[in-house]
Each structure stands twice: as structure tokens, then as C-alpha cells.
Amino acid sequence: MDNIEYVEILKTNSMTDLSMINMILSDAKIEYYIENETTLFILPPMALPRVMVLKEQSDEAIMLLKTYDL
């Protein structure tokens, strides 16, 4: 059985940034999910949303997001 590991690459409280991140990572075929995404709708937020990517793709994801100043 394979051990799939995700790592956090970014935290943000910006819905605009999350939308951009979703588009960029999806287009690049990077496996990811947003943890705590629904907490943005709670005032004040309980926890910042965290962008989690497959460990093997984390370097590529970080480089991509940096090109967009995220």
C-alpha cells in the first residue's frame, strides 16, 4: 500500500488568492486540496485555509505560485 503524503505550501485568508491557486494548480495537473477552506465564511476565521499538495509535487507547486506572487 502506497503512503500518500501531502504537505502545506501556503496559508491565506484571501478568497481571490484561493481562486487563483485553484486555477493554477489545476491547470498544472498538481494534486492538491484546500484544508479549512470553509473557515473563511466564519467571522472571525477559526483557522486559515491551507493549500496542501502532494509531497512529490510541492517544489513544482511552490515555483508556480511564486511566479504569480502568491
C-alpha positions in Angstrom: 0.0 0.0 0.0 1.4 3.4 -1.0 1.7 6.1 1.6 0.4 9.3 0.0 1.7 12.4 1.8 0.5 15.9 1.4 2.5 19.0 2.6 1.4 22.5 3.3 2.8 25.1 0.9 0.7 28.2 1.7 -1.8 29.7 4.1 -4.1 32.5 3.1 -7.3 34.3 4.1 -7.8 35.7 0.6 -10.7 34.3 -1.5 -9.0 35.9 -4.5 -5.7 34.1 -3.9 -7.5 30.8 -3.3 -9.3 31.1 -6.6 -6.0 31.8 -8.4 -4.3 28.9 -6.6 -7.1 26.6 -7.6 -6.8 27.6 -11.3 -3.0 27.5 -11.4 -2.6 24.1 -9.6 -5.5 22.5 -11.6 -4.1 23.7 -14.9 -0.7 22.3 -13.9 -2.2 18.9 -13.0 -0.9 19.2 -9.5 -2.7 17.1 -6.9 -3.9 19.3 -4.1 -6.7 20.3 -1.7 -7.6 23.3 0.4 -7.8 22.4 4.1 -10.1 24.7 6.2 -11.4 26.5 3.1 -14.9 26.9 4.7 -13.4 28.7 7.7 -13.3 31.9 5.6 -17.1 32.2 6.0 -16.8 32.2 9.8 -16.2 35.5 11.5 -13.5 35.6 12.8 -12.0 32.7 10.9 -11.2 29.7 13.2 -8.1 28.7 11.1 -6.6 30.0 7.9 -7.1 27.9 4.8 -4.0 25.8 4.0 -3.0 24.7 0.5 -1.9 21.1 0.7 -0.1 19.4 -2.2 1.2 16.0 -2.9 4.7 16.0 -1.4 6.3 14.9 -4.7 4.8 17.9 -6.4 5.5 20.5 -3.8 8.6 22.1 -5.3 6.8 22.5 -8.6 3.7 23.9 -7.0 5.8 26.4 -4.9 7.7 27.6 -8.0 4.4 28.1 -10.0 2.8 30.1 -7.2 5.8 32.3 -6.8 5.6 33.3 -10.4 2.2 34.8 -9.6 3.5 36.4 -6.3 1.4 34.0 -4.2 
